[in-house]
């Protein structure tokens, strides 16, 4: 989903063409909900998985996200673990890591 | 409850989320950065709320899911690594965004009532509903949420300290003496203690950032709440103390 961003989203997404089964979708109306909803309309599978542009997935991530749905038909929603990653090493970034807000497992 | 027991018997019970009757703002939620939903469940609860422009859309969807028959499951093996904000401006903007949209979610899902929620500092459990406790749910003319956290207690302490100084020498001042000391132990202590415990020399700038982030969140949430007819005295959920 390109939510009207000014970086090279289109070029990056199309760079994966042929190697990955990805589709580039443009949503001019900015807003996380609008963008995710447009993604939902374009998704065709039985399970829709959401992921953000400021995250990096572990190699087996998608498999682990799918398994609970396969195992138990009563499960409607699955949340995964969000770990920190230290990129720039600024004071603010280290503060965020020390708070680890999104890491619900802690 | 029964699915939880069944799940435990099957050997993978750890991840089922307990559906509590706590305040909607402290219920367990999965951030949309790492979230999957079954198409049939999504069709049932509907898409993301577009009024949540920069944040809160995941809280809202999780709250709606918690009110259905569907189970919510936390899969700890599905890992993504999240890049945090690296600049002060980015961090404050992020918390301003949380503050702007949380009152909307609260209003949307809560009947007109006063909810007082306190933060259980000493709990070692996660920040989700188990670390917060709802102590009151009084009907009032408009939705109202008050978190009692070390952040607010700290300012109550500062107010009391100021009062003591102003009343110094009076009989009232004599009676207040010693009070602020006890108050400090229960407020600033928890607010700073865990930074100190980490043996990281940056505990002071971290505490200062935490203080600043709290102010940004509390003020933006209060102001956003006033605009939609909600009194929202919130708190940041990232450990006031951990």
Interface residues (C-beta under 8 A of the other chain):
Chain A: X30 X31 X32 X33 X34 X36 X37 X40 X43 X45 X46 X47 X48 X49 X50 X51 X52 X54 X55 X56 X57 X58 X60 X61 X62 X64 X65 X66 X67 X68 X69 X71 X72 X74 X75 X76 X77 X78 X79 X80 X81 X82 X83 X84 X85 X87 X88 X90 X91 X92 X93 X94 X95 X96 X97 X98 X99 X100 X101 X102 X104 X105 X106
Chain B: X3 X7 X12 X15 X28 X29 X30 X31 X32 X33 X34 X35 X36 X37 X38 X39 X40 X41 X42 X44 X47 X48 X49 X50 X51 X52 X53 X54 X55 X57 X62 X65 X68 X69 X70 X71 X72 X73 X74 X75 X76 X77 X78 X79 X80 X81 X82 X83 X84 X85 X86 X87 X88 X90 X91 X126 X127 X128 X195 X198 X200 X202 X205 X206 X209 X210 X236 X237 X238 X239 X242
